[in-house]
Amino acid sequence: MSNALRYNQDKLKEGRAEFLMAENFLQESDHLNRQNIKDRFRERTSLNAGTLNNVVRISLNFDPAEKISDEKMRILVTRYMQGMGMEQQPFLVYRHYDTAHPHLHIVTTNIRADGSRIETNRPTLYNSHRITRQLENEFSLQRNNRANPGEKEKFNVQQAQRISYSESGLKHSISNVLNTVIDHYKYTSLPELNAILQLYKVKASRGRETSRLYQHRGLIYHALAENGKPIGKAIKASAFFLKPTLNNLEEKFALNRSLRQEQRERLTTAIDWTMAGRAPDWQEFKNALEKDNISVVVQEEKKGDPESIYFVDHQAKAVFSGEGLGDPYSYHAIRERCAQEQVQQQEELTHRLHLRL
């Protein structure tokens, strides 16, 4: 709890957050101080000393184009907590300004007044998703970044801040990337997540299979150099506020499998359309998809392994592996469908010679 409170207090001091509301404390919000807050949470968590993880941190995030007032955020928080059955819990709400999209953080405890524990498991995640969909519909909130031609640059991942190892505050920079990606994109495996993170020069790693990190299901994040190789000191997943650990990510993998299926057809249609007519060369293929807000990422998981291709759809906020889309969309199948650069260059040269003759 101290870490969760300290994180938000630091944001307040930096001018990157504001205190939005507090519920179910003994004092009114205007008269709350840090000691009041700590005492209230300590009193509640002491009712169930057997629960080691007694803190719940929730982030509600909105589309970058959403113009949302503080008052509307308070209403949405109240409705969300009611839907989660947590409206009677003491909780604090902070609005953050450290990313491009409006969002807020809720800090509460999972210990009820009778000492019982509120379970936070996979069904809880599904319930949270159901509630947010209901609120989106009821309050006419934007569900996805549906970019029109005049707005595409706003959502283009190339405009996001990439990690630069030489800059100060590396942990903070990586944290901003994770805040942008973890809860907003739909991915179903660690390689798919890394396909998105790679665009920001960040990678999540389990280490070698023989390492203690891998055997204990640990996860680290590190910056990437321009050549794609890890550089500098790695940071443990547990050190970030979002706690993007392997266990937590695997819950997202399972949830995302059922959420992204509707995006598959848009992606395969975009690829097939790009291939229609005269086959483009490899660079033309990538450039054409970029115009449709789709990034092409090629990865080699281990040295000597065959390369894999991933398609990151920034409009649908979803990523698919080529193999996951089907054999015609694998890396080697795509490369074979693309015109060979040297062949195309020869054809163009022959055409120019013919014109001269």
N, C-alpha and C positions, 0 to 999 in steps of 0.2 A: 504493500500500500504506500509506503514511504516513497518508493521509486516512482510510482504512478503519479503521486501528488507533486513530487519534485520536478518531474518532467514538465507538467503543465505550469508550475510556478516559474520554471526557467523560461518557458515560452512567453509568459506574461512579462517577465523582466526584460526580455529581448524586444518587446513590443510586437511579437508575432502571434499573439493570442489575446483574447479577452474573456473575462468570466461572464458566463451567460445566465446561469441559474443554479440554485441548490434546492433540493426537496427533502423533506422528512428529517430535518435537523432541528435541534431544540431552539435554535435562534433563527431569526429572520435572516435572509440572505445579506442584507445591508450590514448586519451586526456580526456576521461570522468572521472568525479569525482562524489562523492555522491550528491553534491549540484546540479550539472547539471542534474543528473537523477531525483532527486526530483522535480526540477523546470519543467522539461519536462512533467512528469506525472501530476503535479499539473495544468499546463497549459491546458493539454488535458481534465482532469476530470472536470475542472471548466466550460467546455462548456455544461455540463449537470449536474447541481447541484441537480437535482431531483433524480438521481440514487445514492442510498446509497451504494450498493455493486458494485463498479466500478473497481474491480480488478479481473483479470483472471490469475489463476495459473495452468499450464499444466505440467504434468510429462510424458516423453516418456521413456519407459523402454525396455530393451533388454535381451535376454536370457543370463544366466550366462556364457555359453560357447562362446558367441559372442565376437570376438576380433575386436573391432570397434575403429577407429582412431578419433581424434578430428575433422579432416577435414570432414570425412564422417558424423559425427554427425551434423556439420554445414550445410551440404548439405541436410540432412534429415529434419532438423528443417526448413530450407527455403522452402522445398517442402511441408512440413506439414502445415506451416502457409499459404502458397498459397492455398492449398486445403481447408483450413478453412475460406478463405476470410479475413485473418487477416494480410496479408503481408505488408499492409501500416501502421499498428499500431506500435508505439514504443514498442520494447520488448527487454528483456535481457535474456541471456541463460547461465546457470551454469551447469557444469558437476559435479556430486556428486560421492563420493567414500565411502558412509556410509552404503552401503549394498553389498551383494555378487554379485549382477547383475549390469551391466553398466546401468546408467540412467542419465537423465538430467532434469532440471527444467526450465520452461519458465515463466517469469513474464511480464505481459502486462496489458492493460486496455481494457474494452469493449466499450469505448467511441470513436466514430469516429471523424475525423477532422471537420465534419459538425455538431457535437453535437448529432447525433443519436446514439442509443445504439445497440450493437451487442448482440442478445439474446443468452443466454446459457441455453438451455433446453434439453428435451429428443431427439428431432431431431438432435440437435447439437452433442449429444453423439453418435448417430447412424452414423452421417457423419464422426466423428472422427474415429470411428471403421472402416468405409469403407476406409478411407484414409490410416490408418495404415496397413490394409490388402494389399492395392495396393503397398505401399512402401516395405512391406515384400517381395512381389513377384518380384518387379522390382529390388531390391537390394539384392535378395537372402538371406534375413535375416531368422534366425531360428524362426519358429512360436511357437513351443512348446518345452518343455524339453523332448526329445525322448531318454530316457536313454537306452544305451546298457548295457550288464552285467558288463562291466568294468567301467561304469560311474554311476551306481545306487547309490553308496554311496554319490556321489556329490549332488544328488537331494533328498536324504533321509531326511525327515523332522526331524528325530531324531538327525541329525547333526546340525540343526539350534540352535541358542542360545535361550534357554528358559529363562523366567523371573525368577530372584531370588530376593525375596523381600528384602533380607539383603544387596543387592548391592546398590551402590550409583548411582545416575542418573536414577532413576526408570522411569521417564517420557520419557527420551531418549530411554531407552530399550524397553518400550512399543511402542514408536513411530517407532522404527526399525522393530518391529513385524508387525505393521500396514502397514508400507511401503512394507513389503514383501508379505502381504496377500491381502490387500484391492483391489489393482488394478491388481492382478495377478491370483487370483482364481475366479472361477465362482460359485456363490452361489445365492439363490433366496429368502432367508429369514434370519432373525436374528439367529434362532437356527442353521441353516446351517453354517452361518459365525462363530458362536461360536464353532461349531464342529472343525473348523480349528484352531481358536484362542486357544482352549483348549490344543492343542498339544504344544503350546508355553507358557502355564500357564497364559493366559490372557482371560478375558471375557468382553463382551459388555453387559450392563444391562440398562433396562428402569426403574428399581425400581418397587416397589409395585404399583398395579393398582390404589390404593387410594392416592398415593403420588403425590406431585406437579410436580415432575420430569416426571412421566408417563403422567399425564394429560396435560402437556405442551409439550409433544412429545420430551422430552429431552433424552439424551443418555450419559452414563458414561462408562469408561473403568477402570478396576482394575486388579491387579495381583492376582493370585491364589496360595494358599499354596499347599503343596504336597497332602493334602487330598481333593483338589478340591474346598475348601471354599475360598471366597474372603478374602483378607488380605490387611491391610493398607488403605491409603486414595485413594479414587477414583478420576479419572481425567476426566473432561468434554470433550466430543468429540470436541467441538469448540476450545479447547486449543491446538489441534494438527494441524500441518501444512496442512495435507491432508483434514482436516475438515470432518472426517467420522461420520457426524451427521445422524440422522434417515432419514431426508429428502433426503440427498445425497445418502444414502445407498439404499433407496427405488427406486431411479432411476436406480441404478446398478442392483437391483433385477429384474426389468422389462427387462433391456437389456440382462441380463445373461440368462433369460428363453429361448431366441431364439438362444443363442450362445453355449449352452452346450449339446444340444440334441444328437449330434453325439458321445458324450462320454458315453451315457447311455448303449449302447450295449456292449462296451468293459468291463464296470463294471459288468453287469449282467453275461456276459460270464465268467469273472474271478471268480465270486462267484460260479456259477454253476460248473465250472471246479474243484474248490476246494472241492465241495461237492460230486463230482463224485466218484464212487467206494465206498470204506469203508469210512463212515462218520467220519470226524475228531472230536475231542472234541473241546471245545470252544477255548482253548489256541492255539491248532494246527490250527484252522480256522483262527485266527487272525495272527498267524505267517506266514501262507501260503500267505495271502494277502499282508502282509508287504514285502515279497520277490518280489511281483509284484508292489511295490510302492503304495500300498493302505492301509491307516490306518483305523482301525475300532474304532469308538468313540461311547460310550453309554452315553446318557444324561437323567437326570430326571429334566424336566423343573421346576416343582414345587414339594414340598414335598407331597408325596402321589400320584402323577401322575404316570401313567404307563411309563416305560422306553422306550426311542426311540433310534434307532441305525442310525448312519450316516457313510457313506463310503467316505473318503477323498482320491481322486485319485491324487497323486502328479505328475504323468506323464502327465495327461490330464489337471491338474490344475482345477479340478471340484469336487464338493461335492454333494452328493445326500442323502436324507433320505431314510431309508429302505422302509417306507410307500410310498414315492414318486416313488420308483422303482416298487412297486406292492406288493400285500399281501404276496407272497412267500418270500419277503425279509425284512419283518418287524422284529422287535427284537424278538418277541416270536416265530415267524415262524422259524427264523434262529436257535434259541436255541433248538427248537424241532427237527430241522434237524441235529443238531450236536449230536454226540454220548454223552451220559451221562458219565462223567468222572468215576464215581464209577462203572458203568456197564462195561466200557472198562477195568478198572483195574481188575475187577473180572474175565473177560474173559481171560486176560493175566495170572492171577494167575492159573486159571483152566488149561490153555494151558501148563504152566510150570509143574504143577503136573502131567499132562498126559504124558509129556516127561519123567519124573522121573519113572513113572510106566512102 
